[in-house]
Amino acid sequence: GDVIGMIKVGYLIDTLDLWTSERLLPLISFGIIAVAICIWLSWKFSRYVRTQMQELEPWQLKQALKTHQGVLQATYEGLVAINSEGSLYLINDSARAMLNYHQELGNVFTDGIDNPESFSLKGDDYINGLIRVNGKNLVMNRVTLRTSTGEPYGAVFSLRD
């Protein structure tokens, strides 16, 4: 065999530098920017969630909920909370016994009450109001729950016999 020609296979360093600057650097820049945006968005989302959880850690929320439930059941006074539509969302055992109330949470509270006007959301709050409900004389307090703008969104009633 005679050698008739030569073929050179390879890339010049100048060509590799050109490819790096034209193709690789924009891709790396895009990746870094995308990661930075994802980190920023996850930080914003975690701040939002933390604000919604009142700056409490999950274990603190769990402890607060258990404490809330314990205090609610240990309270001798009957406690009832209804929302702006009149639906029951909180009632302790004392209130159930005093009112002889058997409805479930989420139902319209006054459906199980023979004197629904006593649990109206209209009017002013009151302390130590005397009422007769389901055949029992009770002393009742009402506190209206309000948003930060002052709009009522429900009420809490405490009952004593």
BABA-568931 format. One line per 2 residues: number of its first residue (from 1); their letters; for each residue x negated, y negated, z of C-alpha. Coordinates in steps of 0.2 Angstrom, whole numbers. Example, Ala and Ser with C-alpha at 12.3 -4.5 7.8 and 13.67 -1.06 7.14 Angstrom:
<finus>
1) as) -62:22:39; -68:5:36
</finus>
This chain:
<finus>
1) gd) 0:0:0; -4:-17:-6
3) vi) 2:-32:4; 13:-42:-7
5) gm) 20:-55:5; 23:-60:23
7) ik) 38:-64:33; 37:-74:49
9) vg) 51:-71:61; 53:-82:76
11) yl) 59:-99:82; 48:-114:84
13) id) 48:-122:101; 55:-138:93
15) tl) 70:-128:87; 73:-121:104
17) dl) 72:-139:112; 84:-145:100
19) wt) 97:-131:103; 95:-134:122
21) se) 98:-152:121; 113:-150:108
23) rl) 122:-135:115; 116:-129:132
25) lp) 115:-146:141; 133:-151:137
27) li) 139:-134:142; 130:-134:159
29) sf) 136:-152:162; 154:-147:158
31) gi) 152:-132:171; 145:-144:184
33) ia) 159:-156:182; 172:-143:182
35) va) 165:-135:198; 164:-153:206
37) ic) 183:-156:201; 188:-139:208
39) iw) 179:-143:225; 187:-160:226
41) ls) 204:-153:222; 203:-139:235
43) wk) 197:-152:248; 212:-163:244
45) fs) 224:-148:245; 217:-142:261
47) ry) 219:-160:269; 237:-160:263
49) vr) 240:-143:271; 232:-149:287
51) tq) 242:-164:287; 258:-154:285
53) mq) 252:-143:299; 250:-158:310
55) el) 231:-157:310; 232:-140:320
57) ep) 223:-124:316; 233:-108:312
59) wq) 229:-101:329; 235:-117:337
61) lk) 251:-117:327; 254:-99:332
63) qa) 251:-103:351; 263:-119:349
65) lk) 277:-109:342; 276:-95:355
67) th) 275:-109:369; 290:-118:360
69) qg) 300:-101:360; 295:-97:378
71) vl) 300:-115:384; 316:-114:375
73) qa) 322:-97:382; 316:-102:400
75) ty) 326:-118:400; 341:-117:411
77) eg) 350:-131:402; 358:-126:385
79) lv) 349:-133:370; 357:-134:353
81) ai) 350:-143:338; 359:-146:322
83) ns) 354:-154:305; 362:-168:296
85) eg) 375:-156:287; 380:-149:304
87) sl) 371:-132:302; 364:-124:318
89) yl) 345:-122:317; 341:-120:336
91) in) 351:-113:351; 344:-105:366
93) ds) 352:-91:376; 359:-103:390
95) ar) 369:-113:377; 375:-97:369
97) am) 382:-91:386; 389:-108:391
99) ln) 398:-110:374; 402:-92:372
101) yh) 394:-94:355; 391:-80:343
103) qe) 388:-88:326; 371:-86:318
105) lg) 358:-99:314; 362:-108:298
107) nv) 381:-108:300; 390:-124:303
109) ft) 389:-126:322; 407:-133:325
111) dg) 415:-117:317; 412:-108:334
113) id) 418:-123:344; 435:-128:349
115) np) 431:-146:352; 420:-150:337
117) es) 421:-169:340; 410:-167:355
119) fs) 396:-162:343; 398:-175:330
121) lk) 383:-184:323; 392:-200:322
123) gd) 390:-214:335; 377:-218:348
125) dy) 367:-206:358; 373:-203:376
127) in) 367:-196:393; 378:-186:405
129) gl) 394:-186:395; 407:-175:402
131) ir) 415:-164:389; 427:-148:388
133) vn) 421:-135:376; 428:-118:374
135) gk) 437:-119:390; 422:-125:401
137) nl) 418:-142:408; 400:-147:403
139) vm) 388:-161:405; 381:-165:388
141) nr) 366:-176:382; 364:-181:364
143) vt) 348:-187:355; 349:-191:337
145) lr) 334:-185:327; 327:-199:315
147) ts) 315:-200:301; 301:-212:301
149) tg) 312:-224:291; 326:-222:304
151) ep) 338:-211:294; 346:-198:305
153) yg) 343:-180:300; 351:-171:315
155) av) 353:-171:333; 348:-161:349
157) fs) 361:-158:362; 357:-152:380
159) lr) 371:-144:391; 373:-141:409
161) d) 388:-133:418
</finus>
